[in-house]
């Protein structure tokens, strides 16, 4: 199923927004430094453009997760570089802090990738269902010589009485067995 350009743009924008906002908020929280606006705009443009090229059809969970991990690794590098330029004294962006941010990016990428893949699957399921129903209605409305079929519903009559069906006649609750003389 090939999505229309509007749906494709919405998927690319959603992927870019989630990846960039997740990466930017993680960097700000872990470093305590703001990210320049130009870096966020650049990141949204690059990730959104890359996402546009791969949203031409439905992708599976592995592809979406790998794409999110790749985007987060790239965004970690871009945001670390953007934050390093106006670095005030006392802030060290190398060593353990940078590795901690990278680990946080990868964990966030894994979680958001699974979330985005589940959302993509749900969106395509809904679209397929709507398309199937719409096509069915269009076929019924425009079909040649369409005449509605009248169902004949008759009450169900059992060929055998209910008493025979339940074997009630075979149960004896009191007395000696029938046909056996009592002595």
ZAZAMI-986549 format. One record per residue (C-alpha): x, y, z; residue in one letter. Coordinates in nm, 2 decimals, padded with zeros to 4 digits, always signed. Example, Ala and Ser with C-alpha at 12.3 -4.5 7.8 and 13.67 -1.06 7.14 Angstrom:
BEGIN
        x        y        z   rest
   +01.23   -00.45   +00.78      A
   +01.37   -00.11   +00.71      S
END
This chain:
BEGIN
        x        y        z   rest
   +00.00   +00.00   +00.00      X
   +00.15   +00.33   -00.11      X
   +00.04   +00.62   +00.11      X
   -00.06   +00.96   -00.04      X
   +00.18   +01.25   -00.01      X
   +00.00   +01.40   +00.29      X
   +00.01   +01.08   +00.49      X
   +00.37   +01.04   +00.39      X
   +00.46   +01.39   +00.50      X
   +00.28   +01.34   +00.83      X
   +00.48   +01.02   +00.90      X
   +00.81   +01.19   +00.81      X
   +00.73   +01.49   +01.03      X
   +00.62   +01.27   +01.32      X
   +00.95   +01.07   +01.30      X
   +01.16   +01.39   +01.28      X
   +00.97   +01.56   +01.56      X
   +01.00   +01.26   +01.80      X
   +01.37   +01.20   +01.72      X
   +01.48   +01.56   +01.74      X
   +01.27   +01.66   +02.05      X
   +01.38   +01.34   +02.23      X
   +01.75   +01.41   +02.15      X
   +01.73   +01.78   +02.23      X
   +01.55   +01.73   +02.56      X
   +01.80   +01.46   +02.66      X
   +02.10   +01.68   +02.58      X
   +01.96   +01.98   +02.77      X
   +01.87   +01.76   +03.08      X
   +02.21   +01.58   +03.09      X
   +02.44   +01.88   +03.01      X
   +02.25   +02.17   +03.16      X
   +02.32   +02.37   +02.85      X
   +02.08   +02.50   +02.59      X
   +02.10   +02.39   +02.23      X
   +02.12   +02.67   +01.97      X
   +01.80   +02.71   +01.77      X
   +01.99   +02.67   +01.44      X
   +02.10   +02.32   +01.54      X
   +01.74   +02.21   +01.62      X
   +01.61   +02.36   +01.29      X
   +01.89   +02.19   +01.10      X
   +01.83   +01.86   +01.27      X
   +01.45   +01.87   +01.20      X
   +01.52   +01.95   +00.83      X
   +01.78   +01.68   +00.79      X
   +01.59   +01.40   +00.98      X
   +01.26   +01.50   +00.81      X
   +01.41   +01.49   +00.46      X
   +01.57   +01.15   +00.53      X
   +01.24   +01.02   +00.67      X
   +01.06   +01.15   +00.36      X
   +01.26   +00.92   +00.14      X
   +01.19   +00.61   +00.34      X
   +00.82   +00.67   +00.41      X
   +00.72   +00.56   +00.06      X
   +00.58   +00.24   +00.20      X
   +00.51   +00.06   +00.52      X
   +00.83   -00.05   +00.70      X
   +00.87   -00.32   +00.96      X
   +00.98   -00.29   +01.32      X
   +01.35   -00.37   +01.26      X
   +01.38   -00.09   +01.00      X
   +01.21   +00.17   +01.21      X
   +01.41   +00.08   +01.52      X
   +01.74   +00.09   +01.33      X
   +01.64   +00.42   +01.17      X
   +01.57   +00.57   +01.51      X
   +01.90   +00.45   +01.65      X
   +02.09   +00.59   +01.36      X
   +01.91   +00.92   +01.38      X
   +01.97   +00.94   +01.75      X
   +02.35   +00.87   +01.71      X
   +02.37   +01.14   +01.44      X
   +02.17   +01.39   +01.66      X
   +02.40   +01.32   +01.95      X
   +02.70   +01.42   +01.75      X
   +02.53   +01.73   +01.61      X
   +02.40   +01.85   +01.94      X
   +02.72   +01.78   +02.12      X
   +02.91   +01.98   +01.86      X
   +02.65   +02.26   +01.87      X
   +02.67   +02.28   +02.25      X
   +03.06   +02.27   +02.25      X
   +03.10   +02.59   +02.06      X
   +02.98   +02.84   +02.32      X
   +03.11   +02.61   +02.61      X
   +03.14   +02.80   +02.94      X
   +03.41   +02.72   +03.18      X
   +03.36   +02.42   +03.40      X
   +03.15   +02.22   +03.15      X
   +03.32   +01.91   +03.01      X
   +03.14   +01.75   +02.71      X
   +03.40   +01.48   +02.66      X
   +03.46   +01.16   +02.84      X
   +03.19   +01.00   +03.06      X
   +02.92   +01.27   +03.02      X
   +02.93   +01.22   +02.64      X
   +02.92   +00.84   +02.67      X
   +02.63   +00.87   +02.91      X
   +02.44   +01.09   +02.67      X
   +02.51   +00.85   +02.39      X
   +02.38   +00.56   +02.60      X
   +02.07   +00.76   +02.68      X
   +02.02   +00.83   +02.31      X
   +02.04   +00.47   +02.22      X
   +01.80   +00.36   +02.49      X
   +01.56   +00.64   +02.39      X
   +01.60   +00.54   +02.03      X
   +01.51   +00.18   +02.10      X
   +01.20   +00.27   +02.30      X
   +01.08   +00.54   +02.05      X
   +01.16   +00.32   +01.75      X
   +00.93   +00.05   +01.89      X
   +00.67   +00.30   +01.97      X
   +00.68   +00.45   +01.62      X
   +00.68   +00.11   +01.46      X
   +00.37   +00.01   +01.65      X
   +00.20   +00.34   +01.56      X
   +00.29   +00.29   +01.19      X
   +00.15   -00.06   +01.20      X
   -00.17   +00.07   +01.36      X
   -00.20   +00.36   +01.11      X
   -00.16   +00.13   +00.81      X
   -00.41   -00.12   +00.95      X
   -00.67   +00.15   +00.99      X
   -00.60   +00.28   +00.64      X
   -00.63   -00.07   +00.49      X
   -00.96   -00.12   +00.67      X
   -01.10   +00.21   +00.56      X
   -00.99   +00.15   +00.20      X
   -01.14   -00.20   +00.20      X
   -01.47   -00.06   +00.33      X
   -01.47   +00.23   +00.09      X
   -01.40   +00.01   -00.21      X
   -01.67   -00.23   -00.11      X
   -01.93   +00.05   -00.09      X
   -01.81   +00.19   -00.43      X
   -01.83   -00.16   -00.59      X
   -02.18   -00.22   -00.45      X
   -02.30   +00.13   -00.56      X
   -02.15   +00.12   -00.91      X
   -02.17   -00.25   -00.99      X
   -02.35   -00.36   -01.30      X
   -02.70   -00.47   -01.24      X
   -02.67   -00.45   -00.86      X
   -02.98   -00.60   -00.70      X
   -03.00   -00.65   -00.33      X
   -03.02   -01.01   -00.22      X
   -03.32   -01.09   +00.00      X
   -03.24   -01.34   +00.26      X
   -03.52   -01.58   +00.34      X
   -03.51   -01.65   +00.71      X
   -03.73   -01.94   +00.82      X
   -03.78   -02.07   +01.17      X
   -03.58   -02.38   +01.23      X
   -03.79   -02.69   +01.28      X
   -03.63   -03.00   +01.41      X
   -03.73   -03.32   +01.22      X
   -03.74   -03.50   +01.56      X
   -03.93   -03.39   +01.86      X
   -03.72   -03.23   +02.14      X
   -03.80   -03.52   +02.37      X
   -03.63   -03.77   +02.14      X
   -03.34   -03.54   +02.08      X
   -03.26   -03.51   +02.45      X
   -03.30   -03.88   +02.51      X
   -03.54   -03.81   +02.80      X
   -03.74   -04.12   +02.72      X
   -03.44   -04.34   +02.81      X
   -03.41   -04.22   +03.17      X
   -03.60   -04.41   +03.44      X
   -03.59   -04.25   +03.78      X
   -03.78   -04.50   +04.01      X
   -03.88   -04.85   +04.04      X
   -03.75   -05.17   +03.90      X
   -03.63   -05.18   +03.54      X
   -03.90   -05.22   +03.28      X
   -03.96   -05.55   +03.13      X
   -03.79   -05.75   +03.40      X
   -04.02   -05.96   +03.62      X
   -03.99   -05.89   +03.99      X
   -03.98   -06.21   +04.20      X
END
